[in-house]
Amino acid sequence: MKTQLVKRLCIDGILTALFIVISLFRIKLGFLEFGLTSLVTLLACFLLSPIDGMAVGLAGEFINQVFLSGYGLTPTTPLWVLPHVLRPLIVGLIAYFFRKGDKPFVRYSPLYFITLCGTALLISGLDTLIIWLDGIIFGYSTVSILLNSGFRVLSSQGSAVAVGLMLVPLYRVLSTLYPKEKREENEPVEESGDSK
């Protein structure tokens, strides 16, 4: 049990470091900006558990906000961290409630992509609200926030599809390297009524 916890914390630490590195690179196409940090939080969510995905998102974005973004620790730092904690929680809960026996959620495409795109839309709206609150608190113009919200929604959907496509092969490879017997299950197997 103790060894499992140590391994799990080590994997969370590695994924947090990967989150930080990926957060340094963003793809920009005109007004659209694509980020792939959710790839890491969702990978932790599906490989280990939604709690691990939330921990990776919390630690990774907190370090990014405080040490790498140039903003430091501000009153709105928890708000900026919140979307990275909520995404694996929401996706993990949906994966749990719509599980199909032993089949991983990553493998049934329609619901998987609908969940990722729906969550991205929700997170995009939350980001817009956070930017607006940040503008009110720190006194900068919030007019451009509404003008850019359409671009934010488009880029979030593009990122969700890209992350979804990358996550499927990554999950397949990494789940074989770290098999289900060696990790705590985030999608419990339904017991059959045959054995008592």
C-alpha positions as semicolon CSV with decimal commas, in nm:
position;residue;x (nm);y (nm);z (nm)
1;M;0,000;0,000;0,000
2;K;0,276;0,244;0,096
3;T;0,477;0,153;-0,214
4;Q;0,171;0,214;-0,434
5;L;0,122;0,559;-0,281
6;V;0,487;0,651;-0,337
7;K;0,471;0,535;-0,700
8;R;0,151;0,728;-0,753
9;L;0,296;1,047;-0,602
10;C;0,606;1,006;-0,820
11;I;0,390;0,973;-1,132
12;D;0,190;1,280;-1,025
13;G;0,518;1,470;-0,981
14;I;0,641;1,368;-1,326
15;L;0,309;1,466;-1,483
16;T;0,316;1,800;-1,299
17;A;0,663;1,869;-1,443
18;L;0,532;1,775;-1,788
19;F;0,233;2,008;-1,735
20;I;0,471;2,295;-1,658
21;V;0,686;2,229;-1,965
22;I;0,382;2,200;-2,194
23;S;0,236;2,522;-2,049
24;L;0,540;2,710;-2,182
25;F;0,442;2,627;-2,540
26;R;0,123;2,752;-2,698
27;I;0,023;2,730;-3,062
28;K;-0,092;3,066;-3,200
29;L;-0,286;3,109;-3,524
30;G;-0,392;3,470;-3,557
31;F;-0,634;3,538;-3,272
32;L;-0,662;3,169;-3,187
33;E;-0,435;3,026;-2,920
34;F;-0,417;2,654;-2,847
35;G;-0,286;2,505;-2,524
36;L;-0,230;2,138;-2,448
37;T;-0,195;2,133;-2,069
38;S;-0,527;1,953;-2,036
39;L;-0,362;1,656;-2,209
40;V;-0,153;1,600;-1,897
41;T;-0,433;1,648;-1,643
42;L;-0,664;1,417;-1,836
43;L;-0,390;1,157;-1,874
44;A;-0,348;1,159;-1,495
45;C;-0,725;1,142;-1,460
46;F;-0,762;0,834;-1,682
47;L;-0,443;0,652;-1,582
48;L;-0,476;0,703;-1,208
49;S;-0,787;0,888;-1,091
50;P;-0,965;1,224;-1,120
51;I;-0,803;1,322;-0,788
52;D;-0,459;1,274;-0,945
53;G;-0,566;1,480;-1,247
54;M;-0,686;1,754;-1,014
55;A;-0,359;1,743;-0,814
56;V;-0,150;1,768;-1,131
57;G;-0,362;2,060;-1,257
58;L;-0,349;2,236;-0,920
59;A;0,026;2,201;-0,869
60;G;0,117;2,263;-1,232
61;E;-0,093;2,575;-1,284
62;F;-0,008;2,716;-0,941
63;I;0,365;2,689;-1,020
64;N;0,299;2,832;-1,365
65;Q;0,100;3,128;-1,229
66;V;0,326;3,212;-0,937
67;F;0,673;3,145;-1,077
68;L;0,660;3,139;-1,457
69;S;0,388;3,379;-1,572
70;G;0,542;3,689;-1,421
71;Y;0,229;3,771;-1,219
72;G;0,339;3,614;-0,891
73;L;0,092;3,537;-0,615
74;T;-0,213;3,762;-0,656
75;P;-0,567;3,760;-0,516
76;T;-0,688;3,602;-0,843
77;T;-0,430;3,319;-0,853
78;P;-0,680;3,063;-0,713
79;L;-0,924;3,164;-0,986
80;W;-0,666;3,100;-1,258
81;V;-0,586;2,758;-1,109
82;L;-0,953;2,657;-1,080
83;P;-1,017;2,557;-1,447
84;H;-0,719;2,318;-1,439
85;V;-0,865;2,149;-1,132
86;L;-1,225;2,137;-1,256
87;R;-1,156;1,982;-1,598
88;P;-1,026;1,644;-1,470
89;L;-1,296;1,641;-1,201
90;I;-1,580;1,691;-1,450
91;V;-1,439;1,452;-1,710
92;G;-1,359;1,194;-1,440
93;L;-1,711;1,208;-1,299
94;I;-1,868;1,170;-1,643
95;A;-1,631;0,880;-1,719
96;Y;-1,732;0,715;-1,392
97;F;-2,106;0,750;-1,443
98;F;-2,099;0,640;-1,808
99;R;-1,849;0,357;-1,774
100;K;-1,911;0,040;-1,970
101;G;-1,781;-0,251;-1,765
102;D;-1,405;-0,282;-1,794
103;K;-1,382;-0,072;-2,113
104;P;-1,191;0,256;-2,053
105;F;-1,383;0,578;-2,120
106;V;-1,108;0,689;-2,358
107;R;-1,207;0,413;-2,598
108;Y;-1,569;0,500;-2,672
109;S;-1,532;0,791;-2,906
110;P;-1,863;0,976;-2,938
111;L;-1,927;1,028;-2,566
112;Y;-1,555;1,079;-2,503
113;F;-1,527;1,364;-2,756
114;I;-1,863;1,516;-2,657
115;T;-1,741;1,519;-2,295
116;L;-1,407;1,679;-2,386
117;C;-1,568;1,946;-2,608
118;G;-1,847;2,017;-2,358
119;T;-1,599;2,050;-2,075
120;A;-1,380;2,275;-2,290
121;L;-1,680;2,499;-2,357
122;L;-1,755;2,519;-1,984
123;I;-1,390;2,592;-1,900
124;S;-1,376;2,855;-2,175
125;G;-1,674;3,032;-2,019
126;L;-1,510;3,009;-1,678
127;D;-1,186;3,153;-1,820
128;T;-1,382;3,445;-1,968
129;L;-1,544;3,510;-1,630
130;I;-1,204;3,495;-1,458
131;I;-1,051;3,740;-1,706
132;W;-1,346;3,975;-1,648
133;L;-1,310;3,950;-1,268
134;D;-0,935;3,998;-1,298
135;G;-0,997;4,314;-1,504
136;I;-1,239;4,450;-1,246
137;I;-1,007;4,374;-0,953
138;F;-0,693;4,514;-1,117
139;G;-0,863;4,795;-1,311
140;Y;-0,787;4,712;-1,672
141;S;-1,030;4,732;-1,964
142;T;-1,274;4,443;-1,990
143;V;-1,419;4,549;-2,328
144;S;-1,188;4,325;-2,529
145;I;-1,290;4,025;-2,319
146;L;-1,629;4,000;-2,490
147;L;-1,473;4,063;-2,830
148;N;-1,224;3,780;-2,780
149;S;-1,467;3,532;-2,621
150;G;-1,565;3,386;-2,959
151;F;-1,201;3,320;-3,041
152;R;-1,155;3,169;-2,695
153;V;-1,443;2,926;-2,758
154;L;-1,304;2,828;-3,101
155;S;-0,956;2,768;-2,965
156;S;-1,093;2,568;-2,670
157;Q;-1,283;2,339;-2,905
158;G;-0,978;2,296;-3,127
159;S;-0,764;2,217;-2,824
160;A;-1,023;1,969;-2,694
161;V;-1,028;1,778;-3,023
162;A;-0,647;1,781;-3,050
163;V;-0,608;1,664;-2,689
164;G;-0,873;1,396;-2,740
165;L;-0,695;1,262;-3,048
166;M;-0,354;1,259;-2,875
167;L;-0,487;1,111;-2,553
168;V;-0,619;0,789;-2,710
169;P;-0,281;0,646;-2,826
170;L;-0,102;0,787;-2,521
171;Y;-0,348;0,616;-2,290
172;R;-0,316;0,287;-2,478
173;V;0,064;0,288;-2,452
174;L;0,091;0,415;-2,095
175;S;-0,183;0,189;-1,961
176;T;0,022;-0,111;-2,077
177;L;0,333;0,025;-1,907
178;Y;0,141;0,087;-1,587
179;P;-0,118;-0,192;-1,592
180;K;-0,448;-0,176;-1,406
181;E;-0,337;-0,433;-1,148
182;K;-0,061;-0,196;-1,036
183;R;-0,272;0,117;-1,009
184;E;-0,585;0,212;-0,828
185;E;-0,880;0,189;-1,058
186;N;-1,054;0,510;-1,156
187;E;-1,324;0,317;-1,343
188;P;-1,443;0,036;-1,114
189;V;-1,543;-0,289;-1,278
190;E;-1,906;-0,382;-1,225
191;E;-1,932;-0,713;-1,046
192;S;-2,120;-0,987;-1,226
193;G;-2,402;-1,168;-1,048
194;D;-2,248;-1,512;-1,120
195;S;-2,017;-1,541;-0,819
196;K;-2,120;-1,509;-0,456
